[in-house]
Amino acid sequence: MAFARGRVRIVVGVLAVGALLVFLRPSPLPVTVARVERRAMRETVDGVGWTRVRDRYTVSAPAAGRLGRTPLREGDSVARGQVIAHLDPAPLDARTRAAAIAAVGRAEDAERVARATMVGARNAAEQAHRARARAQELDRSGMIAKEERERLELAAATADRGLEAADFAAQAATH
């Protein structure tokens, strides 16, 4: 009797393990069966995707606006000076437009002032050069004090530097 019970336990254990294996085995995958042929393979996947940028580059613009799509693709070569994007400026409200017009007017006025200052500095430099030339003539004949000749030479050199500074200011105002 004990022998029969042992056999029953073994049979029940084997059946339990077998049932467990049947229930836990992976389900079969559906497959498509086709005849193998040699042809070009064309498979497309359509969908929306997201990209992650690893190397970030800052591209800045001097004004606000809407950036259009770039015609370039990943891996395309870019030459120096090549346009990579087009920025459509944002429409200006009345206040911003008035401020921009006023800023342009101030810049134009600053340029005119710088040009006028340059003309004045040029005239002063020419006069200082003429006075220095007269002083050198008088110095040869001994008719001018050495101190006066040195003062006129210093005035000519100073006028040259003033003309140079006025020219730089005019260039800066033009920019």
C-alpha atoms as one frame of an Amber mdcrd trajectory, in Angstrom:
protein
   0.000   0.000   0.000   2.762   2.354   0.864   4.380   1.332  -2.367   1.242
   2.294  -4.341   1.045   5.650  -2.599   4.627   6.404  -3.568   3.847   5.590
  -7.174   0.766   7.820  -7.148   2.806  10.678  -5.732   5.437  10.230  -8.425
   2.816  10.128 -11.179   1.042  13.228  -9.763   4.391  15.067  -9.501   5.345
  14.194 -13.081   1.908  15.327 -14.313   2.176  18.597 -12.343   5.622  19.318
 -13.790   4.361  18.448 -17.268   1.319  20.737 -16.893   3.557  23.518 -15.624
   5.823  23.140 -18.643   2.842  23.262 -21.035   1.443  26.439 -19.464   4.786
  28.247 -19.144   6.206  27.559 -22.575   6.246  30.574 -24.916   3.425  30.919
 -27.407   4.349  30.466 -31.054   4.902  33.591 -33.150   2.824  34.056 -36.281
   4.993  33.990 -39.395   4.438  34.619 -43.076   5.616  31.886 -45.327   6.627
  32.770 -48.867   8.760  31.413 -51.640  12.279  32.915 -51.698  12.998  35.084
 -54.744  15.835  37.391 -55.697  14.442  40.978 -56.036  15.024  44.461 -54.719
  13.656  44.869 -51.216  11.395  47.839 -50.600  10.109  48.380 -47.105   9.014
  51.732 -45.695   8.088  52.888 -42.238   5.989  56.026 -41.975   5.601  57.838
 -38.684   6.529  60.794 -36.544   9.791  60.622 -34.684  11.845  62.720 -32.289
  15.536  63.387 -32.538  18.050  64.024 -29.820  20.857  66.443 -30.510  24.232
  65.360 -29.189  26.363  68.281 -30.389  24.616  71.598 -29.905  25.543  74.637
 -31.950  24.196  78.088 -31.225  22.926  79.999 -34.221  21.870  83.528 -33.387
  20.059  86.239 -35.278  20.097  90.001 -34.740  16.291  90.169 -34.800  13.321
  88.098 -33.720  11.484  86.098 -36.325  10.305  82.724 -37.590  12.922  80.236
 -38.748  12.007  78.292 -41.876  12.941  74.676 -42.523  16.461  74.079 -43.691
  16.945  72.222 -46.982  19.939  70.380 -45.535  19.912  66.811 -44.303  22.122
  65.083 -41.786  25.591  64.565 -43.194  25.317  67.268 -45.891  28.426  69.366
 -46.439  28.206  73.084 -45.709  30.485  75.592 -47.424  31.613  78.862 -45.866
  29.047  81.572 -46.559  26.333  79.082 -47.574  22.813  79.953 -46.406  21.617
  77.211 -44.070  18.332  78.758 -42.951  16.019  81.641 -43.741  14.646  83.870
 -40.966  11.398  85.689 -41.673  11.325  88.771 -39.424   8.515  89.060 -36.946
   6.067  91.880 -37.648   6.763  94.977 -35.542   4.135  96.571 -33.380   3.695
 100.356 -33.650   5.805 101.125 -30.577   8.735  98.913 -31.601   8.593 100.283
 -35.152   8.715 103.878 -33.889  11.667 103.036 -31.626  13.524 101.413 -34.534
  12.915 104.418 -36.802  14.150 106.730 -34.040  17.280 104.599 -33.547  18.051
 104.767 -37.279  17.587 108.554 -37.181  19.962 108.852 -34.209  22.554 106.738
 -36.006  22.295 108.868 -39.169  22.628 112.055 -37.098  25.669 110.633 -35.293
  27.250 109.867 -38.670  26.635 113.432 -39.906  28.132 114.864 -36.698  31.185
 112.610 -37.042  31.677 113.646 -40.696  31.412 117.336 -39.774  33.875 116.837
 -36.913  36.247 115.166 -39.354  36.045 118.139 -41.751  36.806 120.505 -38.874
  39.711 118.343 -37.713  41.096 118.227 -41.269  40.937 122.025 -41.539  42.620
 122.427 -38.144  45.383 119.985 -39.156  45.996 121.838 -42.433  46.217 125.167
 -40.568  48.582 123.665 -38.001  50.819 122.335 -40.805  50.918 125.776 -42.475
  51.821 127.419 -39.139  54.554 124.820 -38.565  55.967 125.427 -42.073  56.060
 129.201 -41.396  57.750 128.569 -38.046  60.414 126.412 -39.721  61.074 129.219
 -42.260  61.365 131.753 -39.462  63.600 129.419 -37.457  66.080 129.196 -40.374
  66.419 132.963 -40.375  66.504 133.126 -36.562  63.316 135.236 -36.335  61.292
 132.930 -33.992  61.891 131.706 -30.484  62.718 128.024 -30.152  59.849 127.564
 -27.693  57.341 129.042 -30.155  58.564 126.736 -32.969  58.244 123.695 -30.669
  54.737 124.775 -29.655  53.683 124.996 -33.313  55.221 121.582 -34.106  53.357
 120.074 -31.132  50.134 121.731 -32.339  50.616 120.171 -35.813  51.250 116.695
 -34.343  48.237 117.046 -32.043  46.060 118.152 -34.968  47.172 115.046 -36.932
  46.113 112.788 -34.049  42.806 114.688 -33.771  42.178 114.136 -37.483  42.937
 110.438 -37.079  40.542 110.194 -34.101  37.816 112.022 -36.048  38.304 109.629
 -38.972  37.923 106.598 -36.652  34.793 108.153 -35.102  33.339 108.701 -38.588
  34.049 105.072 -39.538  32.437 103.842 -36.312  29.357 105.996 -36.912  29.099
 104.649 -40.458  29.128 101.073 -39.167
